[in-house]
Amino acid sequence: MILVTVAILVLAACGKSASTAGQAAKPIDPAQVEKISFLNQIAEEMYTMTMAGQVAEARNKLTQISDQIPKIHFEGITSIEGLNALTETVTQAKRVYSAANYSATEGQIAVAKIRLATDALTHKNQPMWLQYYKVLLNDTQQMSEQVKSNNQSEAINEFGKLAQHIAIIHPSLVISRDASSVEKLDSLLVFLRTNVNSKPMPTQRLEMGIVNLNQVLDDLFMKHKDALAYVPLTDPNQPIIWSLSMGLIIVSVLSYVGWRMYQSGRHIVPVRQTKESDNV
């Protein structure tokens, strides 16, 4: 069982993919911006209710989100892939919230992904989910150390943490970034997962894979090495700060799921009301 304290900020920048580059030049209908802002507001309310244990109320908000999405024209805001990522995230959440035995942890995971995704649509400048860069760098560093030590069991655990962190922001990445760049990330994760579980563990191959992964992360997070901390983790001027409280989520199944965490993720952090209007 592992507890991870993570501070992340959420706010994705719309991608510059070929599918959206042409759209970006078109003026966005203010009515659509308003609808997306409303969608984000509902998601924030759903998040708050979920964290407060108000599952029935949160479920109602999820229904509202599902109803609102078809009413929005996403042209110029995100790509087809981004829209699909949003709808799939909502669909997954419906399964979680409709389960006979509702899991509070799974509910928190599901609503966090939705919250990240709608916020990624709503905000464009200084995307707050980029704060996760430091977390992922730490994950890759820890995994690299275990690989170099040829400690396979710990390397698998470290990969699990890396994959779960990426899973939380993955819908937002698809919404905000070029689809081909996200596919590179996905391919590298599959490569790392396969090799870290191989016997004997191919250390040199894994080390090269981690190097390539860091390069892809640099591209996705638009990071320059000389600007590593462009948004402070606890910058009081940022409107939405996600912080994981010790004891808030006890991840009892972390070691069991291992590499499968890429699909599900296991850590959630609370969100505070935004006061900033950085709309698309």
N, C-alpha and C positions, 0 to 999 in steps of 0.2 A: 504494500500500500504506500503510495507516494503522495505527498502534499506539495504543491508547487505554488509559491507566491509570485504572482505575475501582475504587473501593471501594464495595461494596454490602452491605447486610445483608438477610437474607432471613427473613421471618416474616409472613405475611399475616393481616389481620383478616377474619373472616367478614363478608360484606356484610349490609347492612340493606335488601335489596331486598324487594319485596312478596312474592316467592316464598319468602323465608326468614324474613320478619318474624314470621309466625305460628309458625314452627318454633322460633324462638329462645326462645319462652316455655316450650317443652316441655323437661323434663329429658332430658339426653342420656345414653344407656345407657353406663355406665362401661366395659362390655365393648367397645363400639364405639370409645371413646376409646383404649383399649389397643391395639386393632387398627390404628387410624390411626397411633398412635405407633410401632408396629412397622413399618408401611409407610414411615414417615419414616426410621426407622433403616436399612431396606434401601436406600432411596434414597441416604442418606448414604454407605453402604458402596459402593454402585454408583459414586457420584461419586468417592470416594477411589480405587477401582480403576481407573476410567477415566483419571484424572489420572496414575496410576502406570503407565499403559500396559498394564494387565492386562485386555485387551479380552474375552477368553473368560470370565473370572470376572465382569466387569461385565455381560456378556450374560446370564449365569446369574441375576444379581441382577434384571435387567430382567424375566426370565421370572417370578421370584418376585413382583415388583411386579404384573405382569399377573394372576397367579393370585390375589393377595390382594384386589384391588379388588372382585371380585364378592362377596366374603365380608363386605363392610362395608356397613352401613346408614348412608347419609350424611344422613338426615333430621335437621334441626336443626344440621347442620355446614356444609353448603353447599347451593346451589341445584342444580336439574337442569342449568342451564347450566354451573355449576362442575364438576359431575361429568363432563359431556361434555367440558369443557376438559381435565380430568385424563386421561380415557381417550384423547382425541385426541393429547395430548402423548405418552402411552405408545406409541400406535400409530405416531406419527412416529418415535419413538426406535427402534422395532423395525425400521423400514425402514432407518434409518441403520446400526444394528448388524448387520443381516443383508446389507448390500450386499456385492457381490463384492469391490469395492475400498473397504475401510473407510477413511473419512477421520477422522483424529484430531480435527481441528477440528470437524467436524460431530458427532462423538461427544460432544465436550465441550459443545457447544451443547445437544444433545439432553438430556444428563444434567443440565445446569444447570437447564433448564426443569422437568424432573421434580423436581429437588431443591427448587426454589422452590415448585412446586405442592404437594408433600407437606408441606413446612414451613408453607405457608399454611393447610393443613388442620389441622395439629398445633397451631399457635399462634394466639392470638386477640388478646392485648394487646400494644401497642407493636409492630405488625408491622414487621419489620426491612427488608422490601423498600421501605418508604417512604423509606429512605435514598437511593433512586435519584432522588428528587425533585430534588436539587441537580444531578445529572447531566443530567436532562432540561431543567431551567431553563437550564443552560449551553448545551445543544444548541439550544434555541429562540432563545436570545440570539444565538448565533453565526449561525444561519440568518437571523435578522432583520437582522443587520448586512450580510450578503451580499446580501439582497434589497434593502435600502435603497441599497446601492452598485450595484445592477443587475448584479451579477456572477453570471450564471446558472450557470455551471459550478461555482462554489464553493457556491452556494446548493443545487444538487443534491447535492453531496457532503455538506453539512451536514444536509440532509434525510435522506440515507442513514444517517448516524450516529444521528440522532434516531429513525428508524424501527427500526433494529437494536436500540437500547436498549429501546424499548418492546416489541419482539418477545420479548425475553428474559423480561420480567416479565408478558407478556400473559396466559398461563394463570393466573397467580396473581391478576391483576386480576379475571378472570372468576370465579374461586373466591371472591374476597373482597369484591367490590363488586357493586352493583346492575347487572343486565345492560344496562339502558337507558343508564347512565352510560358503560359500556364501549363501547356502540354509538356514542355521541356521539364518543368518542375515535377509533374506527375511521373514522367518517364524515369527521372533520376530517383524518385522515391521507390518506384518498383525495383529499379536496379539495386539500390541500397538494401531494400528489404530482402530481396532474393539472396544477395551475397552475404549479408550479415547472418543469415540463417543456414548458410552452406557449411558443410563439414568436409575438410577443414576450412576455416574461415579465410578467404583470400584477402589478406591485409592490404597488400599493395593496390589491388583493384578497388577496395573500399576507400582507401586514402585518396585515390584519384577521383573517385566518385564524389567524395565530400568536397574536394577542391572545386569540381565542376558545379556542385550544388551551391556553394558559396558565390560563384560567379553568376549563376542564374538568380539567386536571391538579390544580389547587387542590382541586377537589371530590373527585377520586379519591384524592388523597393526604391529604385532610382537613387541609389546611394553612391556617394563618392567617399573614398576613404578619408578625405580630409574634412568630411562633414558628417561624421559618424553619429553625432548627438544633436542633430539639427532641431529635434523637438525633445526637450527634457521630459523624463519620465513623469515627473511630478510638477510640470509647469502649471501654476495656478491660473494662467491666462487661457488655457485650453478648456473648452466647454464640457467635454465628456471624458471622464477618467474612469477607466475600468480597473478595479483592484481586487485581487483575490484575497479573501480573508481566510486565515488559518481556521480550519474547522467548518467553513461554510460548505465546502463540498469534500466529502471523504471518498476518495476514489478507490474503492475496495477491489475493483476488478482490473486495475491497471496492469499488473503483471500477467494476468490471464490473457488479456486481449493482445498484448505485444504489438506486432506489426499491423494488426487490424485497426489500430487506433487511427490510422489515416482515414478510415471510413467514418469513424464515429466521434473522435475527440473526447476529452474527459475533464476539461477545466473551464469554469465559467467565472466571470468577474462582474461585480455590480456596476451599474451605470447611473450617473447623476444627470439631472436635467440640463440640456444644453441651453446656453443663453446667446449663442453666437449664430448669426444667420449667414452661413457660407453656402448659400444655395447654388445649385447648378445654374 
